[in-house]
């Protein structure tokens, strides 16, 4: 028989990925808790999926409760074997290690029991293992440990309470701890201690507490019994206590279809995974993410402010305007047609015309030093008129602004330190992190810093060339920004031409050249037809007149474009600066945390859907109640 | 009503402690509410200031304490006849404390004095005890007629208190129960078989036995057929646990260990009964008197003092610990201030050592030499110096109008220093953040940035001329010993000015930025480290036999500037960022005077045993 997949491989893989992801955050307690919990879940799963996929494993039912509530009595009563698990009306806690009742054939599947010291008893019903666990609230803390280990691997938990102990705080807390992860039955034992008239109230009180814990329990999941009364010879059958014990026994030892058991276990693992991802872990991560985002936005805003200031100076504005106009000329030929396109095209490349001329001169007349110098001069001029001004704007940062940027970068680093996340950032440790204990090292450090500082002073004053002045991140921010700026300039130039130049320009500008051209053509053709050769002067004049006729159109275009251009607002340009280098470390950490959160969310979504499906399959009256929502 | 007090000196010291500890606690920056949670303290505060005695009998508070469902309220009903709510139907049943006061004391006892930390209300309706909205400091009282008047000679008036349980989900109940347990001199610790070994119950048993003057262990709801046997087994199990558990080995105020005290406790038991009666409560030891007369018959004085010792001991321990903590914190803050000062000195020294106004020194030399120059030389050089002076003023005039000052940076020592100061602030802040990482909220990014910005708003302090004044005599001395060099320098000065040499000198002055790069080692060190500028200056001065003066000047300059810069940093950076807060805290702690508190505790401890021997009311 090919065993059906016990657990969706897909989800296991996801969990493993998540664990790896979470373990990377070694300074984040929340992530570490999550990783540990998930690893535990995987450990539990390995127990189950190992070998024969855990299919043969019986349903494990654990009795959980405070000391003295009669768990062992109940255990004995359910198995109908008095004295199987030792009981006492006086000594507390009596049960020190777990008692397990399991069919011999099923024993091999309960591999996890080997680690805990347990007493195993045979019973006949295969498919179900009943465990009498030690108490959870006595002075023996080792009992609590043992019980928790058992409950973790149990399929169904039976919470046993007694009238006297029904409000016990530590027991309630223990139930709360496991509530969301397990399926539950609720038993109120020792009902015989309560006078008949009070029983109803006591049961209601007990159930009220269970509901407070978040369970939707009806009479199917709740059993008010008395294990002692049922066992003793003088059975007070009139109480109906005995019948209820019978019903409990029937429910616990009911036959459960293999598919349903599978579903039960899958749901159990899902619940454990959800538990691992829920609660404070999620909140901590969320809070961290929010605070990181807030800090990052604030610092980004400050970077933008600095750039905005640099762009808002009249000098920068002027330069920007010039660049845009130049760009507009280059785009203009596509907006005007006909003869007019020619001068406009030439104007667009005017910057390079000098260079072209001198190159042509060199190619015809041979190179000479003066020509080379001239060509070089024109090349430099062309470059200066082209994209270089953009650099000028960005290089025009004053020392003040430089310092602002450096401050922002430092703030980003400090913010990470404040949040205790500075090691999370994969970047190399900052210059001040290594212990500078030796005076020599410290001196050397200072020497470099001060040297840099004084060099900076010289550079800002123009004494030294400004080159390696900015740290890498500054440089990167600038490059990014320059790229954005270029795009913005291009688009705004395109917009400018589109707005300013239209069909009218083409029509008006081409009118005169067209007339001249037409006239000349007519003369030429008629001359040819007449068979007489037009004088050379005619051609010269015609070309000259044609060129002159282009001038009005060109002027028109020029005037349209020279009118005060609508500059893109600097604030708009700065908005493009969405990932400055200064806040890089902060962003990296934020993205890491975001990635982790996304994974957690993905997994949760997947689990929620699967759990809903599973819950519909499992009948609470046979598999126990699950917590609401 | 007669009064009985402690010996006045102890009372005085105790008042001192009672007054001092809240102050210290507040100075530590904690809420007053937290102090109530300090173990041992609220008990000491909740104690009446004197021993309350009526007709020669002490008033003792006896509390019925135990886990939920042990039947505390039922016993209370039996003993006092006040029908407080009890029974099986609800858990927990009691939410507020109820005190039963003997009828005899109706008009003579001031209950507010007996329970100083409670607000007393007469118990009119019994339902109020199940009202969970009541404040924790409300205490309801009723007078009772003793149900079973005993022939035993009573030595005390018993004020019996019924308290809520401590182990249900109602956390508020727990604090109420524990608070009343702290007030009680006698404790009836009530348990039932299912719960006696709960971790929480054992913990409370330890707390009760650590303080109570008298403790009775009552096991209720025994359902086995042989109740006495069952009770014995349970008690032996408890004792077994008590002997092994390390918690129970700590000494009580009267010197007994908690475990030993518990072994002396009387044990009573009662069967599970729907309508119990007093006769059902039987002693485990058959010779012991019956339950009620045991409680009433105890030697009240002994019980009272034993309990008072315990309470006082615990309270004093708490006071002692608080005072010590305050002293330690004060010490720690002082140490931190020192560390931060140290850092500032280091940084200032580096800045000061990284620059040297050689130009000013040369100007000083020139000025001194000029003064001591012979008159005829002065006459000869007068026209030259006049011309130089004119030229200089013309130059400054030009400079004022020319827009761009050429390379002014090289001359502006202040600007250079400012930049270095900015750099230094970042270094300092990083160092402080590392040094005082426990005070993370004082050194958050925002605060640091804000502090740095505020510092920038203040100009660096001006340089005082003290260091130059101190050198004047040396220079004069030098010019007399080397008149030739002196006159050379003096004469050259005008020429230098004419040739633009003054600028050269000034250039050298601010090139400190480069030769001072090595930090605090000064000019000589910089020259040794191979700095070109420093080397040149040093050589020049050496040739003029001025090296000593130069080195002295350097040292003086550095010392003076360091102090100035440090003061600047302290005032404008450290003070608003953290120093002010810390100094306030230190002042608050000093004012709270933990030392006096410690001394008072010591005094009480030293005198206490004598007081105890003399025995109670005096």
Interface residues (C-beta under 8 A of the other chain):
Chain A: X66 X67 X68 X69 X89 X90 X91 X92 X93 X137 X138 X139 X141 X162 X163 X164 X165 X166 X167 X168 X169 X170 X172 X193 X194 X195 X198 X201 X202 X205 X209 X295 X403 X407 X410 X411 X414 X415 X417 X418 X432 X442 X443 X446 X447 X449 X450 X451 X453 X454 X456 X457 X458 X461 X463
Chain B: X67 X68 X69 X87 X88 X89 X90 X91 X92 X167 X168 X169 X171 X174 X192 X193 X194 X195 X196 X197 X198 X199 X200 X202 X221 X223 X224 X230 X233 X234 X237 X241 X245 X272 X274 X350 X354 X407 X408 X409 X415 X416 X419 X420 X422 X423 X426 X427 X430 X431 X433 X440 X444 X445 X448 X449 X452 X513 X514 X516 X517 X518 X519 X521
